[in-house]
Amino acid sequence: MPIPKILIDAACGTYRAAGAISGHSETWSDLKIATLARDTQMKRGGRAEKYLNHYLDGSGEPIQFSLLEMFKDAENVRAVVIKKINRDVSEAEGQKSPIVGMVGNVPVPQVEIDYTDWRYATGSINIQYKVLQDTARSGVALLEVEIWCVNIYRWHPEADRHTQCVHRSLDRLKNPQSETTLDLKGLGVRLSAPPGTLTLEQRLSVTQVTKRNPAKEYKMFAPRVRILIPRKTSSV
């Protein structure tokens, strides 16, 4: 069940206020919000946590996953794929077009992924398919299809959703701000200061400059795999 928007926005506002009061950069607040989202909404040690951490680490290396595993965990995704392929096949038949060899795309919105760990790991995906064979087994009409998927792990601050707070924070982490810690007269003042903006006195007092690797979007892909799905004929 989604956390109410008012609570999410309140948490975001609290972290932003705390960061501003303590002299932290906006990146500090964004990281706190990312951590809160991970710890409260994602399974500890699960796929969603792994994918988020990979994004934050910033390597940009692709991650491979299995559509068969997804179908096993999130049965509704398989149902969406079967329904869309059969609809496309039916339309092709209506146009007297060949079925075998036809290719298509199955959009799977995030809300259709009925398994939380997958839903927060991949978000909305597009599954590609190719019809290999129109067949039957034990009198049951079947389609043999090849399916695969290539998507980009990214956050969408511009999309219409429950709240934009978390997506905006995670997207901003692609361009993190550095933090400069100053020790002025023993006060330990923390400032977020771009290079070249400090006075001579401040530069001489600098104790630490903290820079964070930018978060980076990356490719998620599921290799091609062959499956059999029920063939919904027009007479059924």
N, C-alpha and C positions, 0 to 999 in steps of 0.2 A: 504494500500500500504506500503510495507516494507521501512524502513528508509535506505537510501544508506549506504553501508558498510563503505565508507570513513568517513561519519559523525559519525557513531557508534564508529569506531576505534579512531577517533579524540577525541571524548568525553571521551573514556576510557583513552587515553593517557594523556589528560588534568588532569583528576582526579588523575592519578598515579603520575604525575609530581608534582601536588599541594600537595599531601600527602607526597611525599619524601622531598620536600622543607620545609614543615612545621614540619617535624619530626614525622609524623603519621606512624602507621603500615600499612601494605598492606591491613589489614582488613578494615581500615577506607575507603580506596579507593574502596574496593569491595562493601561496604555498600552504598557508594555514587552511584556507578554504578547500584546496585540493585534498589535503590530508583528512579534513572532516568528512568530505564526500566519500573518500575511500574507506575510512574506518566505520562509517555508519551505514553505507549503502552496498558495500561490496564484500563478498565472502572472503574471509581471511585465507590467504594462500590460493585463492581461486583465479580463474582466467581473467576476469575483469581487473582485479588488482594487478596481475602480471602485466596486462596490456597497458594499464595506466602508468605503472612504474617504468615500463619500456619507453613510453612517450616522454616521461619526465627525464629519463636518463639522457635522452637526446642523441642516441647513436643513429637513429633512422634506419636501422637494419630491418629487413622484412621479417614478418612472423607468419609461419605456416599453421593452418588449422585444418580440421577434417570436417567435411560436410556430413559424413556418416555419423560422426560423434554428435554433431549439432542436431541431426534428425532424431537420434536416439534420446537426447536430453530434452529437446524442444520439439515435441511431436507436431505442434501446430505449424512449424516451419515446413515440415514435410507435406502437410496438408495443403498449405498455400502453394507449394511448388506443383503438386499433383493437379490441383484445380486450374492453375494458370496454364500449364502445359496442355491439359485436355481442352481448355477453351481455345488455345491457339490452334491445336490440331483440328478442332471442329470448324473453326473459321477457314482453315486451309482447305478442308474437305468441301466446304460450301463454295469455295472459289475454284474447285477442281484442281487444286495445286497438290503436288506430291508431298507426302508426309515424311517419308524417309529422307534424311538429309537436312530437313528444316532446322533452323536455329532460332533461338529467341532468348528473351531476358525475363526473369521473374523478380520484380521488386518486392523486397520483404521489409516493410516498415518496422521500426524498432518495437512498436506496440504489439506487433504480431508474434514477436519472439517470446514464447511462453515459458521461459526459463531465465531467471534473473541474472545468473552469472553470464550467460551468453548475451542477454539483452544489453548489459552494461559493458561487455567486452567489445562487441563488434558494432553496436548500434544498428542502424538500418543498413541492409546489404542488398546487392543485386546478384542473383544467381543466374549464370548463363547455362544454356542447355543446347544439346543437339540430339535429334531423334535418330537413333541408329537402326531400329527395327520395329515393325508392327507385327506382333506375334501373339501366341496364345499358349497356355500350359494348362493341361487338365480341363480344357474347355473354358478357361478364364482368359479373356482378352487382356493383353498387356502391351505396354510400350517399353522398349529398351532405350534408355536415354543416357547420354553422357552429360554430367553436370560439373561445373567448376565455378570459382568465384575469385574475383580480384577487387578489393576495395581499399580505400585509404582510411587509416585511423586518424580522425581529426575531431575537433570540437567545433560547434556551430553557434557562435554567439548571435548570429543574425536570424536564426530560425525562430518561428513562432512556437513557444513551448511553455510549460508550467511556470518556469522562472528562468531568467537568463543569467543569474548570478554565477553559478558554477561554470557554465560554458564560457562566459567572458573571462573569468579568472584563469581557466585552463588554457584558453587561446592566447592570453597575454603572456603566458610563460614561455612562448616562443621568442619573445623579445624581453628577457628579464633585465631589471635595473640592478646596477651594482650598489653596494652599500659601503660607505667609508666610515670607519669608527675613529673618532677623534678623542684624545685625552687632553682636554683643555682645563688646566688648573686642577687636574685630578677629578673633574666632574664626570668623565667617561661619557661625554655627549656623543650620540650616534646621529650621523647625518647621512642622507642619501644625496650624494653629490656627484654630478658628471665630471669626468676628467677636465682639468683646466679651469675649474670654477672656484677652487679653494684659494684663500689668501696665503701669503708666504708663511705667516704665523701658523695657519692651519696645516699647511703642508709639512712643516717641521714637527707638528704634533701628531701627525697621522700614525696610528698604531696598526691598522689593518684595513685592507680593501678586500671585500668579499665579492667575488664574481661567481655567478652561477651559469652552468652550461645551459644554452637555450633548449627548451623542449622541442621535439621535432616530430612532425607527422611521418608516418611510415606505411608501407604497403602490407596489407593482410591478404593472404591468398590461400585458397583451398585447391589442391591439384585436381585434375580431371579424374572422375570416377564413374563407373557404369552402374546403373541401378535399373530395376524393373518397377514400373508403376502400373496401377490399374488403368485400363483403357476404358474411358467413359464413352460409349457409342451414343449416337443421336437418338437411338431407340430406347435408351435406359433413362 
